Structures are given as C-alpha cells and as structure tokens.
Amino acid sequence: MIDIAFTLTHSHSGSEWILNGDDYAGLTWLSDTLKPTEQEITDAYPLAVKAVADKEKARLKALSDARAFALSLGFTDAMLAVMYPQLTEGA
C-alpha cells in the first residue's frame, strides 16, 4: 500500500485535497485541477520517495562540504559542535 498523503504532498504540491482514511476512496479533491487517478498516484509514489531521498542526500552532502570547509579554515570539531552543531551530527 502506498502513502497517498505523502505522494500528493510531493507530487501535487499546491493542490488542495482532503484524505479521509488511507485509501483512494477517501480522497476528496478540492482544487480546480483534475483529480489524479489512483493509478497516477500509485505511479507517482516511487518518484516522490526518490525526490525526498535525493533532497536528503543533497542536504547531507552540503553539511559535509560545509564541515570540511570549516575544518580547512582551522575550526575544530569541538568549535563546530558549539557554533554549528548540525555540522557535527553524525560526523
């Protein structure tokens, strides 16, 4: 079973809808656009999952690059932990 709310949030951002329950029968489409079919939502799910994973991968790479740059300037992990803890989480 796919996550309809997750998929619509990522594949139809800006659209308005209400989901009552977890299945397509509970989807009420409020936007002026055409309501996606159940198959269209099913097909969009893996793309939405990949887009979110790619965004998280890019975020982690940016943090890693920022940490490496700060270290190249002479900052220590202890300094970064105080000033920018997000650069040292999981380092």
Secondary structure, DSSP 8 states (H G I E B T S, - for coil): ---HHHHHHHHSTT--EEE-SSSGGGEEE-SSS----HHHHHHHHHHHHHHHHHHHHHHHHHHHHHHHHHHHTT--HHHHHHH-GGGTTT-
